[in-house]
Amino acid sequence: MKSFQVTDFNAPLKEVDQPTPQPQGTQVLIKVKAAGVCHSDLHIWEGGYDLGHGRKPLSLKDRGVSLPRTMGHETVGEVLAFGPDVKATDKGDLKTGDIALVYPWLGCGKCDACLAGDENMCLKPASLGVYCDGGYADHMTVPHPRYLLNLKGLDPVTAAPYACSGVTTYSALKKVEAAFNTPIVIFGAGGLGLMALSLLKAMGGKGAIVVDIDARKREAAEKAGALASVDGGAPDALEQLAQKAGSPIRAVIDLVGNAKTTQLGFDCLTKGGKLVIVGLFGGGAPWALPLIPIKAITIQGSYVGNLRETQELLDLVRTKKIAPIPVTPMPLAKANDALVDLQKGRLVGRAVLTP
């Protein structure tokens, strides 16, 4: 089995050859067909998050991310073999040869959050590609068949991002459904932003104004159906947002998550509005605290999504025939190049590794 691993933070990925694992217990062995390269992978690669205000960066090592680690949490694979403890009832509609999306946001499986179906909220995460090895490889084991969602004909390369950018934006959009009858504002026109535009339309939303500092990405957002776009770096960005919305802005989804985007997102909201922060670019909270109660603003974090939401998302994609976001297929051997391209802002949409 060939994989590309983080062996040191901020160092090039290392190509590793080792025996292909055999599934144990309830595991399932898959042959990787596609693995998306997500911005979260950059944080793992770099080893932490900027907390702003002169604070010490949040270390992933301190959060339990150990090296070496095979990244890749947006994975699609072909089912090759089931472990000896997998029962027929565990498999559902899954059989050998099926192509499935891997749900990666696993927890301990025993706490209240996990038992309620919210493993992504577990305090002892076991996320694939983060805390356990993921899809930057030609083979991968998945702990249980329930974490494999049959694609039933969806394209593996364009479907891979549904495991993160898809379910992340879907879950964030569900948190602002009450504002769908007015334009919402979305910060960031990368893979998540373009995904959010497609899903918003399918979920019955009026539409979104997209904010990004990159002209190419704003153009991509408008082609993907944005009502309008705004350069977040423009001195009159706030005035542009108000003008282009044409009505009070009740909801903002920030897929970037730095001090500038969250400040502009906060400022553009009307009284009683909601700011949902998804992005992890980093920094410190910029808001004047009295304005939070004065404007009665809700500030909510949104972290990926649960298994149920991922299945809902795939069902929505099929029933509404949602067009996929732009993807750039790259061979597995180009994993380093894909990370650098993402880091430098060269990608529109998503790079997807194809072993």
Summary of the structure (lengths in Angstrom):
residues: 355
radius of gyration: 20.0
end to end distance: 10.8
largest distance: 62.2
contacts: 1260
relative contact order: 0.16
helix: 32%
strand: 25%
